[in-house]
């Protein structure tokens, strides 16, 4: 049994003894046990949230060590395709650059996430991934 169930059993036992002072003290103790149990649940939820944030921060930190900046673009060490420097700098995410075709500039490297265009840029590794 858990501490809350045990404290409820003690309250029932104290009630059977018909000792008003004991029943009053046990009831007060039971209220404290419930309060501590409630705070314990809140702390466990906070610990879970902090662990999640720590994992995310560690993932971003690991990502920083796996990229390099060339010609205004971000390149992951395992991928030849360029990624958006703006998205990486602001959100620490890797978004692959695609080509946007228009009649004026024909092909412009473009980020589908933040909508940043990179006119007059020709990153290496852009394999003709087109915006749909």
N, C-alpha and C positions, 0 to 999 in steps of 0.2 A: 504494500500500500504506500501511497505517497503521503507527504506531510499534511496536505489538506484533508485527505480522508481520515488520517490518524487524529487530527485535531477535532474533526466532527465526531468521531467515536468517543473522544474524551468528553466532549460536551454532553453527549447522550449519557455517558456513564455518570458524570457529575449530576445530571438531572435525576437519575435514578437514586442517587444518594440523598437527595432532598436537602442539600446543603446550599442555601442561597448565596453565601459568600463565595464558596468554591465555584458554583455555577456562574456567578458574575465574573470572577477572575478568568475562568476557562473561556467564557464567551469573549472577553476582551482579548485574551491571547489568540483565540481563533480569528478575530478580526485582524489582528496584526499579521498572522500567518497568511491570510488571504491578501493583504496589502503587499507583503513581501513577495508572495507568489506572482502577483500582478506586475510588480516592478521587475521581477526576474524575466517574465515574458517580454516586457518592453526592452530590457537590456539585451536579451537574446536576438530580438528583431534588429536592434541597432548594430550588434556585432555582425549579424548576417549582412546588413547593408554596407558596413565598413569593409568587410572582407570582399564583397563584390566590387566596391570602388577601388580597393587595393589591387585586385586582379586586373581591372581595367587599366589602372595606371601602370602596372608592370607590363601589360601587353603593349601599351603605347611606348613605354621606355624601350622595350625589346625591338619594337618596330623602328625606332629612331636609329638604332645601331645597325639596321639592315638596309638602309637606304643611302643613296648619295644624290647630290644635286649636280646636274650637268645641263648647260645651255638653258637654264631657266625652268627645267623640268625635274621631277623626282623619279629616280629609278630604283626599284627594289632589286636587291642583289640576285634574286632568283628569277626575275622577269625582265625580258628585254624591252617591253613596251613602256613608254613614258606615262607618268602620272601627274596629276595637277598639283603644282606647287602651292597654290592658294588653299586648296582643301587640306593638304598635308600641314601647312603652317597654321591654319586656323582650327582644324578639327582633328588633326593627327589621323586622317584616314587616307587610304590610297584609292584614287579614282582614276581609272585609265582614260587617257585622252583619246578622243575619236576625231574623225574629220567631218567638218560641216561643209557642204558644197553650196556655193551660191554663184550667181552669174558674174559678180564683180571680182571677187578674189579667188574664185574657183574652189580651192581647198584651203580651209583654215582649221588648224588644230583647235579643239573645243572640248571643254569639260561638261559632260552631261549633268553633273551634280550641281555645281555652283554657276554654271552657264558662262564661265570665263572663256573668252576667245583669245587665242594667241596668234594674232596676225603677223605675217612676215616671219614666222618661225617654222622650222622644218625639223622637228625632233627626230633623232635616230630611233629606229624601232617602231615607228608608226606604220603599221602594216595595212593601211587602208581601211581601218574600222570606221564605218560611216554611220552618221546619225540617221536614225530611222524616222 
